[in-house]
Amino acid sequence: MRLAFVGVQLLDGFATTTDNVRGLLPDFLGLGGFEKVETTNCYSTLLGTLSLYQANKPVAQRSSAVPSESKWTT
């Protein structure tokens, strides 16, 4: 499916897609603080391979989705 992805690279640019082609996304997830990064599934699509990843974020690095204090008032 690598040949099909060339069309995406022509549209999006080779510089922005090269790391994906090289398989570096799991490494980037690790650099982002995630642990136990693994590929859970791969699917062949018309535009190339779609990979699904699973990872854990350590509790100390998790942030709350809703801030405890808000500077906005109504």
MDTraj code that builds the backbone (N, CA, C; nanometers):
import mdtraj as md
import numpy as np

residues = "MET ARG LEU ALA PHE VAL GLY VAL GLN LEU LEU ASP GLY PHE ALA THR THR THR ASP ASN VAL ARG GLY LEU LEU PRO ASP PHE LEU GLY LEU GLY GLY PHE GLU LYS VAL GLU THR THR ASN CYS TYR SER THR LEU LEU GLY THR LEU SER LEU TYR GLN ALA ASN LYS PRO VAL ALA GLN ARG SER SER ALA VAL PRO SER GLU SER LYS TRP THR THR".split()
xyz = np.array([
    [0.0811, -0.1182, 0.0000],
    [0.0000, 0.0000, 0.0000],
    [0.0864, 0.1260, 0.0000],
    [0.2153, 0.1113, 0.0050],
    [0.3048, 0.2269, 0.0077],
    [0.2852, 0.3147, -0.1144],
    [0.2644, 0.2558, -0.2304],
    [0.2477, 0.3331, -0.3528],
    [0.1235, 0.4213, -0.3460],
    [0.0168, 0.3733, -0.2847],
    [-0.1061, 0.4517, -0.2724],
    [-0.0847, 0.5749, -0.1854],
    [0.0053, 0.5680, -0.0898],
    [0.0292, 0.6795, 0.0017],
    [0.1042, 0.7939, -0.0663],
    [0.1672, 0.7675, -0.1765],
    [0.2398, 0.8725, -0.2489],
    [0.1437, 0.9854, -0.2879],
    [0.0205, 0.9520, -0.3228],
    [-0.0785, 1.0553, -0.3539],
    [-0.1030, 1.1482, -0.2365],
    [-0.1112, 1.0920, -0.1172],
    [-0.1278, 1.1729, 0.0034],
    [-0.0059, 1.2614, 0.0226],
    [0.1121, 1.2063, 0.0000],
    [0.2335, 1.2842, 0.0164],
    [0.2416, 1.3973, -0.0859],
    [0.1939, 1.3738, -0.2058],
    [0.1943, 1.4794, -0.3065],
    [0.1030, 1.5948, -0.2648],
    [-0.0084, 1.5627, -0.2010],
    [-0.1016, 1.6664, -0.1564],
    [-0.0556, 1.7353, -0.0282],
    [-0.0069, 1.6573, 0.0671],
    [0.0272, 1.7105, 0.1984],
    [0.1735, 1.7524, 0.2092],
    [0.2563, 1.6986, 0.1247],
    [0.3990, 1.7297, 0.1300],
    [0.4785, 1.6147, 0.1885],
    [0.5929, 1.5905, 0.1312],
    [0.6771, 1.4798, 0.1767],
    [0.7375, 1.5075, 0.3144],
    [0.7667, 1.6338, 0.3423],
    [0.8291, 1.6675, 0.4707],
    [0.7359, 1.6379, 0.5875],
    [0.6065, 1.6553, 0.5694],
    [0.5122, 1.6352, 0.6801],
    [0.4689, 1.4902, 0.6962],
    [0.4991, 1.4053, 0.6011],
    [0.4532, 1.2662, 0.6072],
    [0.5658, 1.1636, 0.6163],
    [0.6888, 1.2078, 0.6044],
    [0.8027, 1.1148, 0.6024],
    [0.8155, 1.0355, 0.7323],
    [0.7972, 1.1010, 0.8468],
    [0.8094, 1.0298, 0.9750],
    [0.7054, 0.9194, 0.9870],
    [0.5856, 0.9443, 0.9361],
    [0.4813, 0.8421, 0.9376],
    [0.5218, 0.7229, 0.8512],
    [0.5738, 0.7502, 0.7331],
    [0.6171, 0.6430, 0.6425],
    [0.7284, 0.5602, 0.7065],
    [0.8141, 0.6241, 0.7810],
    [0.9261, 0.5548, 0.8466],
    [0.8829, 0.4779, 0.9713],
    [0.7553, 0.4917, 1.0099],
    [0.7062, 0.4184, 1.1259],
    [0.7450, 0.4798, 1.2591],
    [0.7637, 0.6102, 1.2631],
    [0.8122, 0.6758, 1.3840],
    [0.7018, 0.7240, 1.4788],
    [0.5753, 0.7082, 1.4423],
    [0.4682, 0.7572, 1.5291],
    [0.4717, 0.6957, 1.6694],
    [0.4949, 0.5653, 1.6850],
    [0.5051, 0.5106, 1.8210],
    [0.6199, 0.5738, 1.9009],
    [0.7303, 0.6044, 1.8347],
    [0.8422, 0.6707, 1.9031],
    [0.8016, 0.8095, 1.9500],
    [0.7283, 0.8828, 1.8662],
    [0.6834, 1.0162, 1.9035],
    [0.5857, 1.0113, 2.0208],
    [0.5009, 0.9099, 2.0240],
    [0.4106, 0.8937, 2.1375],
    [0.4907, 0.8708, 2.2661],
    [0.5961, 0.7917, 2.2561],
    [0.6838, 0.7694, 2.3708],
    [0.7525, 0.8971, 2.4149],
    [0.7984, 0.9773, 2.3208],
    [0.8610, 1.1051, 2.3539],
    [0.7609, 1.2014, 2.4167],
    [0.6340, 1.1834, 2.3861],
    [0.5289, 1.2666, 2.4431],
    [0.4887, 1.2245, 2.5834],
    [0.5544, 1.1248, 2.6379],
    [0.5285, 1.0835, 2.7750],
    [0.4426, 0.9589, 2.7884],
    [0.4002, 0.9020, 2.6771],
    [0.3185, 0.7811, 2.6848],
    [0.4071, 0.6592, 2.7081],
    [0.3514, 0.5606, 2.7776],
    [0.4226, 0.4359, 2.8056],
    [0.3476, 0.3195, 2.7423],
    [0.4166, 0.2097, 2.7254],
    [0.3588, 0.0869, 2.6705],
    [0.2872, 0.1131, 2.5373],
    [0.3555, 0.1836, 2.4494],
    [0.2987, 0.2139, 2.3177],
    [0.3031, 0.0872, 2.2334],
    [0.1888, 0.0524, 2.1770],
    [0.1839, -0.0660, 2.0911],
    [0.0842, -0.0448, 1.9782],
    [0.1108, -0.1113, 1.8684],
    [0.0185, -0.1106, 1.7551],
    [-0.0854, -0.2181, 1.7805],
    [-0.2125, -0.1797, 1.7811],
    [-0.3180, -0.2757, 1.8109],
    [-0.3790, -0.3380, 1.6863],
    [-0.3809, -0.2635, 1.5765],
    [-0.4385, -0.3140, 1.4524],
    [-0.3831, -0.2361, 1.3346],
    [-0.3831, -0.2994, 1.2188],
    [-0.3456, -0.2337, 1.0936],
    [-0.4486, -0.2723, 0.9876],
    [-0.4918, -0.1720, 0.9122],
    [-0.5900, -0.1950, 0.8069],
    [-0.5363, -0.1404, 0.6754],
    [-0.5532, -0.2147, 0.5702],
    [-0.5173, -0.1666, 0.4371],
    [-0.6345, -0.0863, 0.3821],
    [-0.6057, 0.0371, 0.3407],
    [-0.7079, 0.1234, 0.2842],
    [-0.6639, 0.1669, 0.1449],
    [-0.7494, 0.2402, 0.0769],
    [-0.7148, 0.2882, -0.0568],
    [-0.5979, 0.3858, -0.0548],
    [-0.5780, 0.4548, 0.0575],
    [-0.4713, 0.5537, 0.0673],
    [-0.3477, 0.5015, 0.1394],
    [-0.3489, 0.3781, 0.1772],
    [-0.2341, 0.3209, 0.2467],
    [-0.2781, 0.2458, 0.3705],
    [-0.1854, 0.2195, 0.4588],
    [-0.2128, 0.1434, 0.5796],
    [-0.2550, 0.2362, 0.6924],
    [-0.3634, 0.2017, 0.7599],
    [-0.4105, 0.2741, 0.8765],
    [-0.3734, 0.1915, 0.9986],
    [-0.2902, 0.2489, 1.0853],
    [-0.2468, 0.1792, 1.2064],
    [-0.3132, 0.2405, 1.3277],
    [-0.3585, 0.1559, 1.4184],
    [-0.4184, 0.2000, 1.5437],
    [-0.3210, 0.1720, 1.6570],
    [-0.3065, 0.2690, 1.7460],
    [-0.2110, 0.2573, 1.8552],
    [-0.2821, 0.2641, 1.9893],
    [-0.2198, 0.2028, 2.0884],
    [-0.2681, 0.2084, 2.2253],
    [-0.1487, 0.2430, 2.3118],
    [-0.1703, 0.3291, 2.4116],
    [-0.0613, 0.3685, 2.5008],
    [-0.1199, 0.4122, 2.6340],
    [-0.0356, 0.4139, 2.7352],
    [-0.0745, 0.4603, 2.8683],
    [-0.0008, 0.5889, 2.9004],
    [-0.0711, 0.6827, 2.9621],
    [-0.0100, 0.8060, 3.0095],
    [0.0036, 0.7943, 3.1605],
    [0.1236, 0.8140, 3.2153],
    [0.1406, 0.8031, 3.3602],
    [0.0484, 0.9004, 3.4341],
    [-0.0007, 0.8580, 3.5499],
    [-0.0957, 0.9381, 3.6272],
    [-0.0390, 1.0755, 3.6592],
    [0.0877, 1.0847, 3.6915],
    [0.1487, 1.2127, 3.7287],
    [0.1451, 1.3133, 3.6143],
    [0.1321, 1.2683, 3.4902],
    [0.1345, 1.3577, 3.3755],
    [-0.0044, 1.3899, 3.3224],
    [-0.1067, 1.3294, 3.3784],
    [-0.2418, 1.3552, 3.3306],
    [-0.2880, 1.4919, 3.3784],
    [-0.3633, 1.5594, 3.2941],
    [-0.4190, 1.6882, 3.3340],
    [-0.5711, 1.6781, 3.3344],
    [-0.6332, 1.7576, 3.4144],
    [-0.7781, 1.7584, 3.4236],
    [-0.8368, 1.8218, 3.2986],
    [-0.9469, 1.7647, 3.2505],
    [-1.0131, 1.8192, 3.1323],
    [-1.0803, 1.9514, 3.1650],
    [-1.1226, 1.9677, 3.2908],
    [-1.1881, 2.0909, 3.3338],
    [-1.1007, 2.1550, 3.4409],
    [-1.0553, 2.2777, 3.4180],
    [-0.9704, 2.3419, 3.5190],
    [-1.0458, 2.3614, 3.6501],
    [-0.9740, 2.3525, 3.7618],
    [-1.0372, 2.3668, 3.8921],
    [-1.0817, 2.5101, 3.9157],
    [-1.0114, 2.6063, 3.8615],
    [-1.0502, 2.7459, 3.8727],
    [-1.0592, 2.8051, 3.7339],
    [-1.1564, 2.8892, 3.7158],
    [-1.1734, 2.9521, 3.5870],
    [-1.1657, 3.1029, 3.6039],
    [-1.0955, 3.1686, 3.5149],
    [-1.0887, 3.3141, 3.5221],
    [-1.2054, 3.3789, 3.4489],
    [-1.2894, 3.2963, 3.3881],
    [-1.4053, 3.3470, 3.3174],
    [-1.5257, 3.3450, 3.4099],
    [-1.5968, 3.4547, 3.4149],
    [-1.7176, 3.4601, 3.4964],
    [-1.8353, 3.4964, 3.4082],
    [-1.9535, 3.4565, 3.4516],
    [-2.0724, 3.4884, 3.3750],
    [-2.1577, 3.5883, 3.4480],
])
top = md.Topology()
chain = top.add_chain()
for i, resn in enumerate(residues, 1):
    res = top.add_residue(resn, chain, resSeq=i)
    for name in ("N", "CA", "C"):
        top.add_atom(name, md.element.get_by_symbol(name[0]), res)
traj = md.Trajectory(xyz[None], top)
